[in-house]
């Protein structure tokens, strides 16, 4: 497969060459309009050529972000963070006696999520704690099944 940068660069070079050829072929009977159009085309080609490094860097950053978002280690870190934040939530809820309550649970979730070690906003904290509680339930239920066996 060809490199996209080379393909775009080749296309720009070919288009510049075509614009110059048109300009040169119309020199005997060149009109101001033809000359102006050819010059505009050449300026646009140079603008495209100048934008290529920025576009290549943008593609690298997007690919890097995409890889990071899909990485197994990042998912594992998020899962571990969710379990840790859920354990902290349960600890504080038991101390306050609000575990299982409605609005006070949400306030406590927000409070725990805003702790410096988690640094989450309100809705992100709620989502993380709920996911962590679900993971803890899975861990506990699988542990109980093993004990029963």
C-alpha positions, 0 to 999 in steps of 0.5 A, a space after each residue: 500500500 502506498 503512503 498517503 502523504 506520498 500520494 497527496 504530495 504526488 497529487 499536488 505536484 501533478 496538479 501544479 504541473 498541470 496548472 503550469 502546463 495550462 499556463 504555458 500552453 495559453 501564453 501565445 493567446 493568454 488572457 488576464 483571466 486565464 493567467 489569474 486562474 492559473 496563479 490562483 491554482 498554483 497558490 492553492 497548491 502551495 497552501 496544500 503543500 504547507 498544510 501537509 505536515 500539520 495534517 500528518 501530525 494530526 493523523 499521528 495524534 488521532 492514531 495515538 489517541 485511538 490506540 490509547 483509548 483501546 489499549 487493554 492496560 488503560 481498560 484495566 487501570 480504569 477497571 481498577 480505579 472503578 473498584 477502588 472508588 466503589 470500595 471508598 464509596 462503600 466505606 464512607 456510606 457505611 460510616 454515614 449509614 446512607 448506603 442504599 439511600 437515594 439522593 444522599 447516595 448521589 451526593 456521596 458519590 459526587 464527594 468521593 469522585 472529587 477526592 484528589 486521587 480520583 478527580 472526577 466530575 459529578 456524572 463521571 463519578 456516578 458512572 465509575 462508582 456504579 461500574 465499580 459496585 457492579 465489578 465488586 458484586 461480580 467478584 464477591 459472587 464468584 468468590 462465594 461460589 468458589 467457597 460453596 464448591 
